Amino acid sequence: MENLVILDIGSNSVRMAINQILSDGSYREIKRIKSDSRLSEGMGREKILQPEAMERTIRALADFKKIYTEYDAKRVIGMATAAVRQAKNQDQFLAGVKSRIGITIKVLSGNQEAYYDYLGVINRLGIRNCLILDIGGASCELIRVNHGESTNLTSIPIGAVNITERYHLDDNITGANLFNAQFNIRKLYSKVKWLSRSRHQPLVLLGGANRTLARINRRRQNMMRIDAIHGYHLTYEQVNRTYLGLLKGNVKRRQQIQGLEVDRADIIVGGLLPLIVLMDKVEAKKVIFSESGVREGVITEYVDRHYHRKK
């Protein structure tokens, strides 16, 4: 038995998952924790990680280390996604993590991140044909799944934090800013030529903004466990109705919405905009939520490589 620790440094949050793996390759998650460190905050068009954001993230990793060092027989895998991938001062941040935490972080390419999303979804959701959308803080991953295979993988450099900052969608939202954001997201999608082959396919949703969308609706439906979103689905009309509600009022009003974390209220409008535009582009009729994504994809690959291939 071993305890596999995965540290996932995202653009909006940093997460730790500890999975206990048995000798037969079966495993179960025994610990999960996150910190909303907003690593991509203030990067701007220059793509420079800011000192305060880097410090918040490294402090969060230090707190995680205090927890995972209590577990025996562990292996630690550290990975980073869009914010670090895009940053011009990437080396400075990685050196800081290495110096203070003692681990080497692997920076995933956009296609690697998309592929791990695919592995995480396909092995746990039981869906064979779909379009996967993972909305992060600084990028979106799109994966076309046909008969269980990932036929197309794309990452585009827009996400909840950078859309919000660029188009001023954090507090009082003007029609001009919202239109400008929608227009530019449509332009980015128009460059992904294979999206036309995903028309009418169900959308499988990953990422913090999408999880928030699910929690808001589960709360409204008086469901007991609002975080139990795996396999939960919504119609096109339900998604758009929820989004319209988020557009009303300012950030203080959004903070009052049940199911919406207070510290996500300022980025939720920008965070869901890639979904709203994509649903119209591919004429999706419903969305399905997955709790399994990059981290679960990494676990799947690790178990296959270190356990199943030994047989």
C-alpha positions as CSV (number, residue, x, y, z in Angstrom):
1,M,0.0,0.0,0.0
2,E,1.1,3.5,-0.7
3,N,-0.3,7.0,-0.3
4,L,-0.1,9.0,-3.5
5,V,-0.2,12.8,-2.9
6,I,-1.2,15.0,-5.8
7,L,-0.6,18.8,-5.6
8,D,-2.5,20.6,-8.3
9,I,-1.5,24.3,-8.7
10,G,-4.3,25.9,-10.7
11,S,-4.8,29.5,-11.7
12,N,-7.5,30.2,-9.1
13,S,-6.9,27.6,-6.5
14,V,-4.3,25.1,-5.3
15,R,-5.5,21.6,-4.3
16,M,-4.2,18.5,-2.6
17,A,-5.6,15.0,-2.9
18,I,-4.2,12.0,-1.0
19,N,-5.2,8.6,-2.4
20,Q,-4.5,5.3,-0.8
21,I,-3.4,2.7,-3.4
22,L,-3.6,-1.0,-2.6
23,S,-1.3,-3.6,-4.1
24,D,-3.9,-4.6,-6.7
25,G,-4.1,-1.1,-8.0
26,S,-7.4,-0.2,-6.5
27,Y,-7.5,3.1,-4.6
28,R,-9.6,5.5,-2.6
29,E,-9.3,9.2,-1.8
30,I,-8.6,9.7,1.9
31,K,-8.0,13.4,2.0
32,R,-8.9,16.4,-0.1
33,I,-8.2,20.1,0.6
34,K,-8.0,23.3,-1.4
35,S,-6.9,26.9,-1.0
36,D,-8.1,29.8,-3.2
37,S,-4.7,31.3,-3.7
38,R,-5.5,33.0,-7.1
39,L,-2.1,32.6,-8.5
40,S,-3.1,34.2,-11.8
41,E,-4.4,37.4,-10.2
42,G,-2.9,40.5,-11.7
43,M,-0.9,38.6,-14.4
44,G,-2.4,40.9,-17.1
45,R,-1.4,40.8,-20.7
46,E,2.3,40.8,-19.7
47,K,1.8,37.3,-18.1
48,I,3.8,38.0,-15.0
49,L,3.0,36.2,-11.8
50,Q,2.7,38.7,-9.0
51,P,4.8,38.4,-5.8
52,E,1.7,38.4,-3.5
53,A,0.0,35.7,-5.6
54,M,3.1,33.5,-5.6
55,E,3.6,33.9,-1.9
56,R,-0.1,32.9,-1.2
57,T,0.3,29.8,-3.3
58,I,3.6,28.7,-1.8
59,R,2.2,29.3,1.7
60,A,-0.8,27.1,0.8
61,L,1.6,24.3,-0.4
62,A,3.5,24.6,2.9
63,D,0.3,24.1,4.8
64,F,-0.4,21.1,2.6
65,K,3.0,19.7,3.3
66,K,2.4,19.8,7.1
67,I,-0.6,17.5,6.4
68,Y,0.8,15.0,3.9
69,T,4.1,14.5,5.9
70,E,1.9,12.8,8.5
71,Y,1.1,10.0,6.1
72,D,3.5,7.0,5.6
73,A,4.7,5.4,2.4
74,K,3.9,8.4,0.3
75,R,4.8,9.6,-3.2
76,V,4.2,13.3,-4.1
77,I,3.4,14.5,-7.6
78,G,3.2,18.2,-8.1
79,M,1.7,19.7,-11.3
80,A,0.8,23.2,-12.5
81,T,-1.5,24.4,-15.2
82,A,-2.3,27.5,-17.1
83,A,-1.1,30.3,-14.8
84,V,2.4,28.8,-14.5
85,R,2.3,27.6,-18.1
86,Q,1.7,31.1,-19.4
87,A,4.0,33.0,-17.0
88,K,7.1,34.6,-18.2
89,N,8.6,34.4,-14.7
90,Q,7.7,30.7,-14.4
91,D,11.2,29.7,-13.4
92,Q,11.1,32.1,-10.4
93,F,8.0,30.5,-9.1
94,L,9.1,27.0,-9.6
95,A,12.4,27.7,-7.9
96,G,10.5,29.2,-4.9
97,V,8.4,26.0,-4.6
98,K,11.5,23.8,-4.9
99,S,13.4,25.8,-2.3
100,R,10.6,26.1,0.3
101,I,8.6,22.9,-0.2
102,G,11.2,20.6,-1.6
103,I,9.4,19.3,-4.6
104,T,9.8,19.7,-8.4
105,I,6.6,20.8,-10.1
106,K,5.7,19.5,-13.6
107,V,4.2,22.2,-15.8
108,L,1.5,20.6,-17.9
109,S,1.1,21.7,-21.5
110,G,-2.5,22.6,-22.6
111,N,-2.8,19.3,-24.4
112,Q,-1.5,17.3,-21.5
113,E,-4.0,19.0,-19.2
114,A,-6.8,18.3,-21.7
115,Y,-5.7,14.6,-21.9
116,Y,-5.8,14.1,-18.2
117,D,-9.2,15.7,-18.1
118,Y,-10.3,13.1,-20.6
119,L,-8.8,10.2,-18.6
120,G,-10.5,11.4,-15.4
121,V,-13.9,11.7,-17.1
122,I,-13.9,8.6,-19.3
123,N,-12.9,6.3,-16.5
124,R,-15.5,7.5,-14.0
125,L,-18.5,9.0,-15.8
126,G,-19.5,6.2,-18.2
127,I,-20.1,8.4,-21.2
128,R,-18.9,7.5,-24.7
129,N,-19.8,10.5,-26.8
130,C,-19.5,14.1,-25.5
131,L,-17.7,17.4,-25.5
132,I,-15.7,18.1,-22.3
133,L,-15.2,21.6,-21.1
134,D,-12.9,22.4,-18.2
135,I,-13.0,26.1,-17.2
136,G,-10.0,27.0,-15.1
137,G,-8.8,30.4,-13.8
138,A,-6.6,31.1,-16.9
139,S,-7.5,28.5,-19.5
140,C,-10.2,26.4,-20.9
141,E,-9.7,22.8,-22.1
142,L,-11.9,21.3,-24.8
143,I,-11.9,17.6,-25.6
144,R,-14.1,15.8,-28.2
145,V,-14.9,12.3,-27.1
146,N,-16.1,9.9,-29.8
147,H,-16.9,6.3,-29.0
148,G,-14.9,6.6,-25.8
149,E,-11.7,8.0,-27.5
150,S,-10.3,11.5,-27.3
151,T,-10.3,12.5,-30.9
152,N,-9.5,16.2,-30.4
153,L,-7.7,18.1,-27.6
154,T,-7.4,21.9,-27.4
155,S,-6.5,24.4,-24.7
156,I,-7.4,28.1,-25.1
157,P,-5.9,30.8,-22.8
158,I,-9.1,32.2,-21.3
159,G,-10.5,31.4,-17.9
160,A,-12.5,32.8,-14.9
161,V,-9.8,35.1,-13.6
162,N,-8.3,36.6,-16.8
163,I,-11.7,37.0,-18.4
164,T,-13.0,38.8,-15.3
165,E,-10.0,41.1,-15.2
166,R,-9.8,41.9,-18.9
167,Y,-13.5,42.7,-19.3
168,H,-14.3,44.1,-15.9
169,L,-16.9,41.6,-15.0
170,D,-16.2,41.5,-11.2
171,D,-18.8,43.9,-9.8
172,N,-21.3,46.0,-11.7
173,I,-21.4,44.6,-15.2
174,T,-22.1,46.8,-18.2
175,G,-23.8,45.5,-21.4
176,A,-20.8,46.8,-23.4
177,N,-18.2,44.8,-21.4
178,L,-20.3,41.6,-21.4
179,F,-20.8,41.9,-25.2
180,N,-17.1,42.5,-25.8
181,A,-16.2,39.5,-23.7
182,Q,-18.8,37.3,-25.6
183,F,-17.6,38.5,-28.9
184,N,-14.0,37.7,-28.2
185,I,-14.7,34.3,-26.8
186,R,-16.7,33.5,-29.9
187,K,-13.7,34.5,-32.0
188,L,-11.5,32.1,-30.1
189,Y,-14.0,29.3,-30.5
190,S,-14.2,30.0,-34.3
191,K,-10.5,29.0,-34.6
192,V,-11.3,25.5,-33.1
193,K,-12.5,24.0,-36.4
194,W,-13.3,20.6,-35.0
195,L,-16.0,22.1,-32.7
196,S,-18.5,21.9,-35.6
197,R,-18.3,18.1,-35.3
198,S,-19.5,18.3,-31.7
199,R,-22.9,19.8,-32.4
200,H,-25.8,18.5,-30.3
201,Q,-23.4,16.5,-28.1
202,P,-23.8,16.7,-24.3
203,L,-21.3,18.9,-22.6
204,V,-19.4,17.4,-19.7
205,L,-18.3,20.1,-17.3
206,L,-15.2,20.4,-15.1
207,G,-13.7,23.3,-13.1
208,G,-14.6,25.5,-10.2
209,A,-17.0,27.8,-12.1
210,N,-18.9,24.8,-13.4
211,R,-19.0,23.2,-9.9
212,T,-20.5,26.4,-8.6
213,L,-23.2,26.3,-11.3
214,A,-24.1,22.8,-10.2
215,R,-24.2,23.7,-6.5
216,I,-26.4,26.7,-7.0
217,N,-29.0,24.6,-8.8
218,R,-28.8,21.7,-6.4
219,R,-29.5,24.2,-3.5
220,R,-32.5,25.6,-5.4
221,Q,-33.8,22.1,-5.9
222,N,-33.4,21.5,-2.1
223,M,-31.1,18.6,-2.6
224,M,-29.5,17.4,0.6
225,R,-25.9,17.1,-0.6
226,I,-25.1,20.1,-2.8
227,D,-21.5,19.1,-3.4
228,A,-22.5,15.6,-4.8
229,I,-22.4,16.8,-8.4
230,H,-20.9,13.8,-10.2
231,G,-23.3,12.8,-12.9
232,Y,-25.7,15.7,-12.1
233,H,-27.2,17.3,-15.2
234,L,-28.9,20.5,-16.2
235,T,-30.8,21.6,-19.3
236,Y,-29.8,24.5,-21.6
237,E,-32.7,26.5,-20.2
238,Q,-31.7,25.9,-16.6
239,V,-28.1,27.0,-17.3
240,N,-29.2,30.2,-19.0
241,R,-31.7,31.0,-16.3
242,T,-29.1,30.7,-13.7
243,Y,-26.6,32.8,-15.6
244,L,-29.2,35.5,-16.1
245,G,-29.8,35.6,-12.3
246,L,-26.0,36.0,-11.7
247,L,-26.0,39.1,-14.0
248,K,-28.6,40.9,-11.9
249,G,-27.1,43.3,-9.4
250,N,-23.5,43.7,-8.2
251,V,-21.0,41.4,-6.5
252,K,-22.6,41.9,-3.1
253,R,-25.9,40.6,-4.4
254,R,-24.1,37.6,-5.9
255,Q,-22.5,36.9,-2.5
256,Q,-26.0,36.3,-1.2
257,I,-26.8,33.5,-3.7
258,Q,-27.0,30.1,-1.9
259,G,-24.6,27.6,-3.3
260,L,-22.1,30.3,-4.5
261,E,-19.0,30.6,-2.4
262,V,-18.5,34.2,-1.3
263,D,-14.9,34.3,-2.5
264,R,-15.9,33.2,-6.0
265,A,-18.7,35.8,-6.4
266,D,-16.5,38.3,-8.2
267,I,-15.3,35.8,-10.9
268,I,-18.4,33.6,-11.5
269,V,-19.9,35.7,-14.3
270,G,-16.6,35.6,-16.3
271,G,-16.0,32.0,-15.2
272,L,-19.2,30.8,-16.8
273,L,-19.1,32.9,-19.9
274,P,-17.1,30.3,-21.9
275,L,-19.9,27.7,-21.2
276,I,-22.7,30.1,-22.2
277,V,-21.0,30.9,-25.5
278,L,-20.1,27.3,-26.2
279,M,-23.6,26.0,-25.5
280,D,-24.9,28.3,-28.2
281,K,-22.1,27.4,-30.7
282,V,-22.6,23.7,-30.5
283,E,-26.4,23.8,-29.8
284,A,-26.0,21.7,-26.7
285,K,-29.3,20.7,-25.0
286,K,-27.8,19.6,-21.7
287,V,-24.7,19.6,-19.5
288,I,-23.4,16.9,-17.2
289,F,-21.1,17.6,-14.3
290,S,-18.0,15.5,-13.5
291,E,-16.0,15.6,-10.2
292,S,-13.2,13.7,-12.0
293,G,-10.7,15.6,-14.0
294,V,-7.0,16.3,-14.2
295,R,-6.1,14.8,-10.8
296,E,-8.1,11.7,-11.4
297,G,-6.5,11.4,-14.8
298,V,-3.0,11.6,-13.3
299,I,-4.0,8.9,-10.7
300,T,-5.3,6.6,-13.5
301,E,-2.1,7.0,-15.5
302,Y,0.0,6.4,-12.4
303,V,-1.8,3.2,-11.3
304,D,-1.7,1.9,-14.9
305,R,2.0,2.5,-15.1
306,H,3.1,1.2,-11.6
307,Y,0.5,-1.5,-10.9
308,H,-1.4,-2.9,-13.8
309,R,1.6,-3.2,-16.1
310,K,3.4,-5.4,-13.5
311,K,0.8,-8.1,-14.0
